[in-house]
């Protein structure tokens, strides 16, 4: 395991009093909510894989609480601000961009690329054997890479952190307002003037605005979370009620407008209300996290969170495959029989995810790194290729590898092999953006 000596108990007991433990809880809770949401939304039947929220539209209102990904990006902004500033202080004025990218990407890209390569090998083997054309198998090969969009966006946040931190230093809340205003302008151009492709800019403006709220938290500048939550919730309600925005805060199959792909101003308002809401819960949570057993659980969960996120859909698909393999009937989604099976499926998926985490968690273990300067341009090119590759793969899926199936990424076609090549090449560039020699810094 490499770092076996550092158990969750050791790390929990070594936690300094100055650490903001609530941020760690939010990271784990947000990813855990995503896993649960994906398991519940997948409506698998003999006809393929559908979406429960599309079958039961009344449940879409639940996404206003369960679409929790903005909280993860908010926590990312907080962590990136602290990490970059700490690295800059230790670097004695030397450039730290390459070192920052390597430090933030190591625990993210290694488990991701292992996941991608193993699934690609499996998908290729299935297709060479003449499989992968059925409704269920084809849908599975498309579905399993879709959550990778989140990692692609997160890579962009890491890449832009130094520039946006400087913007934050100068303008504070004004930097958030600038990004939010840009998101509003994009939606106006999209819906009022039908400007083609402009909507894709909101992949940056919406998520980076949420990320910017993390910078504000790092500086203690979210002093009125109730106001932020109230304004965000009111804005989201008004936009959905009177604008062109759908009720669901996650994408629905076949819908003309999605709040997620690409993100909209309504999703940004939703993110603002969630951030305000979780900030209001900070003090009660602090008392809970002061308990050693609770804190050890949070530390342990943080050490495996990315691995669990990557493999949770694999576990869910394996549960359904086992049902079919055993000759058990798959009830029609949203029927009484389907709901009766939900607890059993959730427990089975959670147990299998635990097995997969035990196998693959070693790739998420933090590596030995240094704060030595490196090639900033090489690192920047590397992370650009990584985020484009990961985003491209989330759109193409792993079906049609042999047929050259492609998807449109920022107005350009991309195939799965090309996306995988970009991700691998970008990771190597980031890893090699620093000299091999490690430098011990003062302090």
C-alpha positions in Angstrom: 0.0 0.0 0.0 3.0 2.3 0.3 1.7 4.5 3.2 0.3 1.7 5.3 1.9 3.2 8.4 -0.3 6.2 8.1 -3.7 4.7 9.1 -6.9 6.8 9.4 -6.4 6.7 13.2 -2.9 8.0 12.9 -3.9 10.8 10.6 -6.9 11.7 12.7 -4.9 11.9 15.9 -2.2 14.0 14.1 -4.8 16.5 12.9 -3.9 20.1 14.1 -6.5 22.1 15.8 -6.2 24.7 13.1 -7.6 22.4 10.4 -11.1 23.1 9.1 -12.6 19.6 9.6 -15.9 20.7 8.2 -14.5 21.0 4.7 -13.4 17.4 4.8 -16.8 16.4 5.9 -18.4 18.3 3.0 -16.1 16.7 0.5 -17.0 13.2 1.7 -20.7 14.0 2.1 -21.0 15.6 -1.4 -19.4 12.7 -3.2 -21.4 10.2 -1.1 -24.6 11.9 -2.1 -23.6 11.7 -5.8 -23.0 8.0 -5.5 -26.4 7.5 -3.9 -28.1 9.7 -6.5 -26.6 7.8 -9.4 -27.6 4.4 -7.9 -31.1 5.6 -7.4 -31.5 7.3 -10.8 -30.4 4.4 -12.9 -33.6 2.7 -14.1 -32.3 -0.6 -15.6 -34.7 -2.9 -17.5 -34.5 -5.3 -20.3 -34.9 -2.4 -22.7 -31.8 -0.6 -21.5 -30.8 2.0 -18.9 -33.2 4.9 -18.3 -33.5 7.7 -15.8 -35.9 7.4 -12.9 -36.4 11.1 -12.8 -37.7 11.1 -16.4 -40.1 8.3 -15.6 -41.4 10.0 -12.4 -41.1 13.7 -13.1 -42.5 14.6 -9.6 -39.2 13.4 -8.2 -37.2 16.0 -10.0 -37.7 18.5 -7.2 -35.4 16.3 -5.1 -32.5 17.4 -7.3 -32.6 20.8 -5.5 -31.2 19.0 -2.5 -29.4 16.1 -4.1 -27.6 17.9 -6.9 -24.7 18.5 -4.5 -21.8 18.8 -7.0 -21.6 22.6 -6.5 -20.6 21.9 -2.8 -17.7 19.7 -4.0 -16.4 22.4 -6.3 -16.9 25.0 -3.5 -14.7 22.8 -1.2 -12.2 22.5 -4.1 -11.8 26.3 -4.2 -11.2 26.5 -0.5 -8.6 23.7 -0.7 -6.9 25.0 -3.8 -6.5 28.5 -2.2 -4.8 27.1 0.9 -2.7 24.7 -1.0 -1.4 27.2 -3.5 -0.7 29.8 -0.9 1.2 27.3 1.3 3.3 26.2 -1.6 4.1 29.8 -2.6 5.2 30.6 0.9 7.6 27.6 1.0 9.0 28.3 -2.4 11.0 31.5 -1.5 9.7 33.4 -4.5 10.3 30.7 -7.1 7.6 29.7 -9.6 5.3 27.1 -8.1 2.7 26.6 -10.8 4.1 23.3 -12.1 4.6 22.0 -8.5 1.0 23.0 -7.6 -0.4 21.1 -10.6 1.6 18.0 -9.8 0.5 18.1 -6.2 -3.2 18.5 -6.9 -3.3 16.1 -9.8 -1.4 13.2 -8.4 -4.3 11.8 -6.3 -6.8 12.7 -9.0 -5.3 11.4 -12.2 -3.6 8.2 -11.2 -6.8 6.4 -10.1 -8.7 8.0 -13.0 -6.3 6.7 -15.6 -6.2 3.3 -14.0 -10.0 3.2 -14.2 -10.0 4.4 -17.8 -7.3 1.9 -19.0 -9.0 -1.1 -17.3 -12.4 -0.2 -18.7 -11.0 0.4 -22.1 -9.3 -3.0 -22.2 -12.5 -4.6 -21.1 -14.6 -2.8 -23.6 -12.1 -3.5 -26.4 -12.1 -7.2 -25.5 -15.9 -7.3 -25.5 -16.1 -5.6 -28.9 -13.4 -7.8 -30.5 -15.5 -10.8 -29.4 -18.5 -9.4 -31.1 -20.3 -8.1 -28.0 -21.3 -4.6 -26.9 -24.1 -4.2 -29.3 -27.0 -5.2 -27.0 -29.2 -2.6 -25.4 -27.9 -3.1 -21.9 -24.2 -3.7 -22.8 -24.2 -0.7 -25.2 -25.8 1.6 -22.6 -23.3 0.4 -20.0 -20.3 1.3 -22.1 -21.8 4.8 -22.7 -22.8 5.3 -19.1 -19.7 4.2 -17.2 -17.6 7.2 -18.4 -20.2 9.9 -18.1 -19.3 10.9 -14.5 -15.8 11.7 -15.8 -17.1 15.2 -16.8 -16.7 16.2 -13.1 -13.0 15.3 -13.2 -12.5 17.3 -16.4 -14.1 20.4 -14.9 -12.1 19.9 -11.7 -8.9 19.9 -13.7 -9.8 23.2 -15.2 -10.4 24.6 -11.7 -6.9 23.5 -10.7 -5.4 25.0 -13.9 -7.0 28.4 -13.3 -6.4 28.6 -9.6 -3.4 31.0 -9.6 -5.0 33.5 -12.0 -8.4 33.4 -10.2 -6.7 33.7 -6.8 -5.1 36.9 -8.1 -8.4 38.1 -9.3 -9.9 37.3 -5.9 -7.1 39.2 -4.1 -7.9 42.3 -6.1 -11.6 42.2 -6.3 -13.0 39.8 -3.6 -16.7 39.4 -4.1 -16.4 41.4 -7.3 -14.5 38.5 -8.9 -17.5 36.2 -8.1 -19.9 38.9 -9.5 -17.9 39.1 -12.7 -18.1 35.4 -13.3 -21.8 35.2 -12.4 -22.5 38.2 -14.6 -20.6 36.5 -17.5 -22.8 33.4 -17.0 -25.9 35.5 -17.2 -24.7 37.2 -20.3 -24.0 33.8 -21.9 -27.5 32.6 -21.2 -28.9 35.9 -22.6 -26.9 35.3 -25.8 -28.0 31.7 -25.9 -31.7 32.0 -25.3 -32.6 35.5 -26.5 -30.3 35.8 -29.5 -29.7 32.1 -30.3 -25.9 32.6 -30.7 -24.5 29.2 -31.6 -22.0 27.4 -29.3 -21.9 30.3 -26.8 -23.6 28.1 -24.1 -20.4 26.0 -23.8 -18.7 29.0 -22.1 -20.8 28.4 -19.1 -18.9 25.2 -18.4 -16.2 27.7 -17.2 -18.2 30.7 -15.9 -20.7 28.7 -13.8 -18.4 26.2 -12.2 -15.5 28.7 -11.7 -18.0 31.1 -10.0 -18.9 28.3 -7.5 -15.1 27.7 -7.1 -14.6 31.3 -6.4 -16.9 31.0 -3.4 -14.4 28.6 -2.0 -11.7 31.4 -2.1 -14.1 33.7 -0.2 -14.6 31.0 2.5 -10.8 30.6 2.8 -10.6 34.3 3.7 -13.6 34.2 6.0 -15.6 36.5 3.7 -18.8 34.6 3.6 -20.1 36.4 6.6 -23.8 36.2 5.8 -24.5 32.6 4.6 -28.3 33.0 5.2 -28.4 35.9 2.8 -26.4 33.9 0.2 -28.7 30.9 0.6 -31.8 33.0 0.4 -30.7 34.9 -2.6 -29.6 31.8 -4.4 -32.8 29.9 -3.7 -35.0 32.8 -4.7 -33.0 33.3 -7.9 -33.3 29.6 -8.8 -37.0 29.6 -8.1 -37.7 32.7 -10.2 -35.5 31.5 -13.1 -37.2 28.1 -13.3 -40.7 29.6 -12.9 -40.3 32.4 -15.4 -37.3 31.5 -17.6 -36.5 28.8 -20.1 -34.9 26.6 -17.4 -36.2 23.1 -16.4 -37.1 22.0 -12.9 -34.4 19.3 -12.7 -30.9 20.4 -11.6 -29.5 17.3 -13.4 -29.7 16.4 -17.0 -32.8 14.6 -18.3 -32.8 12.5 -21.5 -34.5 14.1 -24.4 -34.9 17.5 -22.8 -34.3 20.6 -25.0 -32.6 22.6 -22.2 -30.5 21.1 -19.5 -29.3 22.9 -16.4 -26.2 20.8 -16.3 -24.9 20.3 -19.9 -24.0 23.0 -20.4 -24.6 24.7 -17.0 -27.0 27.5 -16.7 -27.5 30.6 -14.5 -30.2 28.6 -12.7 -27.6 26.0 -11.7 -25.4 28.8 -10.5 -28.2 30.1 -8.3 -28.8 26.6 -7.1 -25.1 26.3 -6.2 -25.2 29.6 -4.3 -28.1 28.5 -2.2 -26.4 25.2 -1.4 -23.2 26.9 -0.4 -25.1 29.2 1.9 -27.0 26.3 3.4 -24.0 24.2 4.2 -22.2 27.2 5.7 -25.2 27.6 8.1 -24.6 24.1 9.2 -20.9 24.6 10.0 -21.1 25.3 13.7 -23.4 22.3 14.6 -21.1 20.1 12.5 -18.0 21.3 14.2 -19.2 19.9 17.5 -19.9 16.5 15.9 -16.5 16.4 14.2 -14.8 17.1 17.5 -15.6 13.5 18.5 -12.6 11.2 17.7 -14.6 8.4 16.3 -16.5 10.6 13.9 -13.4 12.4 12.8 -11.6 9.1 12.1 -14.5 8.0 9.9 -14.2 11.3 7.9 -10.5 10.9 7.5 -10.8 7.3 6.4 -13.6 8.2 3.9 -11.5 11.0 2.4 -8.7 8.6 1.7 -10.9 6.5 -0.6 -13.5 9.0 -1.9 -12.1 9.4 -5.4 -11.7 5.6 -5.9 -15.3 5.0 -4.7 -16.6 7.7 -7.1 -14.8 6.2 -10.1 -15.9 2.6 -9.5 -19.5 3.1 -8.1 -21.2 2.8 -11.4 -19.2 -0.4 -12.2 -20.5 -1.8 -9.0 -24.1 -0.9 -9.8 -23.9 -2.4 -13.3 -22.3 -5.6 -11.8 -25.3 -5.9 -9.5 -27.8 -5.8 -12.4 -25.6 -8.1 -14.4 -25.6 -10.6 -11.5 -29.4 -10.4 -11.4 -29.6 -11.2 -15.1 -27.0 -13.9 -14.8 -28.9 -15.6 -12.1 -32.1 -15.5 -14.2 -33.8 -13.1 -11.8 -36.5 -10.9 -13.4 -35.8 -7.1 -13.7 -39.0 -5.4 -12.7 -40.1 -2.4 -14.7 -38.6 0.8 -13.2 -40.7 2.8 -10.8 -43.2 0.0 -10.2 -43.9 -1.4 -6.7 -41.7 -4.4 -7.4 -38.8 -2.2 -8.5 -39.0 0.0 -5.4 -39.1 -3.1 -3.2 -35.7 -4.2 -4.6 -34.1 -0.8 -4.1 -32.7 -1.4 -0.6 -31.2 -4.7 -1.6 -29.6 -3.2 -4.8 -28.2 -0.3 -2.8 -26.7 -2.6 -0.2 -25.2 -4.8 -2.8 -23.8 -1.9 -4.8 -22.3 -0.4 -1.7 -20.7 -3.7 -0.7 -19.3 -4.3 -4.2 -18.0 -0.7 -4.3 -16.2 -1.5 -1.0 -14.5 -4.5 -2.7 -13.4 -2.4 -5.6 -12.1 0.3 -3.3 -10.0 -2.3 -1.4 -8.5 -3.4 -4.7 -7.8 0.0 -6.3 -7.3 2.4 -3.4 -3.6 2.1 -3.6 -3.6 4.3 -6.7 -5.2 7.1 -4.7 -2.6 7.1 -1.9 -0.7 10.4 -1.8 2.8 10.1 -3.4 6.0 11.7 -2.3 6.3 15.1 -3.9 8.4 18.2 -3.7 7.8 21.9 -4.1 10.7 22.3 -6.6 10.1 24.6 -9.5 9.4 23.1 -12.9 8.3 24.1 -16.4 5.1 26.1 -16.1 4.3 26.0 -19.9 4.8 22.2 -20.0 2.6 21.7 -17.0 -0.1 24.1 -18.5 -0.1 22.2 -21.8 -0.3 18.9 -19.9 -3.3 19.8 -17.8 -5.0 21.2 -20.9 -4.6 17.9 -22.7 -5.8 16.1 -19.6 -9.0 18.0 -19.1 -9.8 17.9 -22.9 -9.2 14.1 -22.9 -11.2 13.4 -19.8 -14.1 15.6 -20.9 -14.0 14.0 -24.4 -14.1 10.5 -23.0 -17.1 11.4 -20.8 -18.9 12.3 -24.0 -17.9 9.5 -26.3 -18.2 6.6 -23.9 -16.4 3.3 -24.6 -18.9 1.9 -27.1 -17.9 1.9 -30.8 -14.1 1.8 -30.1 -13.6 -0.2 -33.3 -16.0 1.9 -35.4 -14.4 5.2 -34.6 -17.5 6.6 -32.8 -17.0 10.3 -32.1 -18.7 13.1 -30.1 -18.5 16.9 -30.3 -16.2 18.5 -27.8 -16.2 22.4 -28.1 -17.4 22.2 -31.7 -14.7 19.6 -32.7 -15.2 15.8 -33.1 -13.2 13.6 -30.8 -13.0 9.8 -30.6 -12.5 7.7 -27.4 -9.0 6.6 -28.4 -8.0 10.2 -29.1 -9.4 11.3 -25.8 -7.5 8.6 -23.9 -4.3 9.5 -25.8 -4.7 13.2 -24.8 -5.3 12.3 -21.1 -2.3 10.0 -21.0 0.0 12.4 -22.8 -1.2 15.3 -20.7 -0.5 13.4 -17.5 3.0 12.5 -18.6 3.7 16.2 -19.4 2.5 17.3 -16.0 4.6 14.6 -14.3 7.7 15.5 -16.3 7.3 19.2 -15.9 9.7 19.1 -12.9 13.3 18.0 -12.7 14.0 14.5 -11.2 16.0 15.9 -8.3 14.0 16.7 -5.2 14.9 19.9 -3.3 14.2 20.2 0.5 12.9 23.7 1.2 13.5 25.7 4.3 10.6 25.3 6.8 
